[in-house]
Amino acid sequence: MKITPSILNADLADLAGEVARVPSSDMIHFDVMDNHFVPNLTVGLPVVESLKKHTKIPIDVHLMIENADTWAPKYAEVGCESVTFHVEAAKAPIRLARELRKLGTRASMALKPATPIEPYADIISEFDMLLLMTVEPGFGGQSFLDSVLPKIRRTRELVQGTGQEIWIQVDGGISVDTIERAAEAGADVFVAGTAVYRAENPDQMVNDLRDLAISACNH
């Protein structure tokens, strides 16, 4: 069970300091938005590259951008340990996944809430992680969509069918109130932004969320 705080909800003027507040994180989730694929604009490659110099925690980049085929490899080249692109924005997802893996990064495919997993059942073994959005991508602080839970379950079944270790990440509305439901459904990597960075002790919250996910799976 991995907790990956999203710095979309942190103080963007002090990214290195904000990352240092959550040393127990398994990865740091970095949202890149281009105001085309989603209606919001955040930071891009130069900022990610700068942050890499200030932390040893692996960086998990989530590209909510058009032209994913062009840009995703650039994030692998600057040393991001995991690069996620949206299948809705990729022209050649298999080729892109293989290119990312060749560059030494984990390749991950993201799906919006309404995008079904079934059409991609035959290609999931090309990926190290599948990201199922549990809100519409674009803004932090949204409410968790319970309607995605059946998709998480179906995705877990498909992953088990491959016999490979493919992580299932969920992103959106993850908190102490929702993480257990997501974990029971089959998710094992959790993006938490607001829940972590609005907590009095962000690092304690990372550990609390992980404990909840683990106990939900052991029941």
Helices and strands as residue ranges (DSSP letters): E 2-5, G 7-9, G 12-14, H 15-20, E 28-33, H 45-52, E 59-64, H 68-77, E 82-86, G 87-89, H 93-102, E 106-111, G 118-126, E 129-133, G 146-148, H 149-162, E 167-171, H 179-185, E 189-192, H 194-197, H 202-218
